[in-house]
Amino acid sequence: MQNLVILAGNVGATPETRTTQGGTKITSFSLATSRPKRDNEGKVIKENGRRVEDTEWHRITCFNGVAKTVAEYVEKGQKVMIRGRIHYTRWTDQQDIERYGVEIIADEVTFLSYGKSRQQQQGAAQDNDDDDIPF
């Protein structure tokens, strides 16, 4: 049996990175996935001609090399695909209440789009290319 998750969505905030005392790099970020809302008959619900979507937020955690790459290249709003596994945690808080959490441990992060700063750089490079035309 396998614990396998594949998600494709939009990065919700700039990834946050920390390093453990043992030197392990950990990067975390939120990922939004959407699907169309449906009525009781299974038809997609539309408002003002646009389909209504349900959005779910996922906590994504990356380690070591993947963490370093994500920290360096991933930005808020970027489209990415995550391949990893579901990880559940349980702890007792300061008020002695048992808490539960879930996160996705990412083994692979595939970039489906550039971040906004990279898109702007690409646009500027294309603008400069036009200046080199000799006629």
Disulfide bonds with the S-S distance in Angstrom:
none
